[in-house]
């Protein structure tokens, strides 16, 4: 199950993330999960939203550079070693993860994965009965 993730390039200036959050909120788009990475000149805001098409429209109307990428979301127990077991499956399959980020809710953790080969990663996860979340399930969390 693939999920569309937005990557937004932001200048390292005060208020840039605030502006994105306000624009999306005013458009009725909920940010379900996000991460920000940065260097000295710019940051990349990666996020999962409730309405990808509307988010893209709103952000591009305001001249933001937005890319869409397929990611995978897994669900695993929120306990020591659970994620390590899943990562071992991915590593043994010879797959490379470009990046990942996670959030937990009580006893469950949700991990967003960006594998270099999305289809191969999905095959490994499905073959090992790792619980995958669809976009619609992720938006309800």
N, C-alpha and C positions, 0 to 999 in steps of 0.2 A: 504494500500500500504506500503509494507515494504522496507526499505532502508538498505543496508549493511554498517555498520560502522566499521572502523578499530580502535582497541585499541593497542597502541604501548607503551611498557614499556621502559622508558629512564632513564639512570643514571643521577643524578643531577650533570652534568659536563658541563662546557662551550662548546658550539658548537654542542651539541647533536641535538637540534631542527634544527639548521642550516644544519647539515648533512642530516637529513631526508628530509627537504625541497629541498635540492640540488639533492639528489638521485631521488626523485619523479619528479622533474622538468626535469632532464636529461632523464628520462624515458618517458617523455611526459604525465605524470599524473598530473592533476590539482587538487589542494585541494580546495574543494567547501566550506566547513565549518569545523571548528575545535575548540577544547577547550583543555586546559592543566590544569591538577590538579597535585599537588605535595606534597610530604612530605620531610623529611630531606634527605632521601636516593635515592628516585627515583620519577619520574613523569609518569603520564599516558597521552599520547597524543591521544585524540579521534578525528577521522576525517572522513569526507565523501569525497570520491575522485571520479574522473571521470572514472577510470578503476581499480576496486577493485582487480581483478586477477593479473594485472600487478604490482600494488603497493605491494601486498603480495609477489609476486615473487622477486621483487627488494629488498625489505626490509629483507626478510628471507635469501636471498643470502648474505646479509651483517650482518647476525646473529642477527637481531632484533627479539625480541619476539613480535609476532603479533597475536591478536585474532580478530575474526569477530563476530559482534553482530547485531541482527536486531533492528532497531529503526524506529520510526514513525516521519514524518515531517508534521506539520500542518501549515496552513497559516491563519492569522487573521489580522484584522485591526490594524495598529500601532497607537493605541489611548488608553488613560487611561481606564482601566476596561475590555478591550476586552479579555485579557489573563485570568484575574480573573474569568470570566464567564465560560471559557472552563475548567479551573482547578476545578471549582465547580462541573461541570458535572462528571469529573473524580473522584473527592473525593466522591461525592454522590454514585457513582457506587462501592465504596469500593476498588478502585484501588490504588496501591502504585507506585509512580514514583521513580526509583532508582536515576536518575539524568536527567537534561535537560540543553540545552543551546540554544541561539537564536541569530538571526541577523535580522536587518530590512533594508528595502530599501524603502525610501519615506513613502508612506501611508500603506505599507504592512510589517508585521512581519512574520518571519519564525521561528518556534520553533521545535527543535529536542527533542523528548521525548524517554526515555528509561523506559517503564513501566515494572513492574515485570511480568505482564501477557499481552503480546503484542496483542494476539488475542482478549481478552476481551476489551482492550483499543480501538482497531480498531472498534469493534462493537459499543461501546458507541459513538465514534466520528462520525461514519457513521450514526447512528440512529439520531444524533442531527445535521446532515448536516454540520459538520465542514469540511472545505476544507482540503483535504490531498494532499500532493505532492508526486508524484512518483520520483524515483531516476533520471530518464531522465529529468524531469522538474527542479529538484533541480540543476542539472549540468549546465543547461542553464542560471541560474541566475547570 
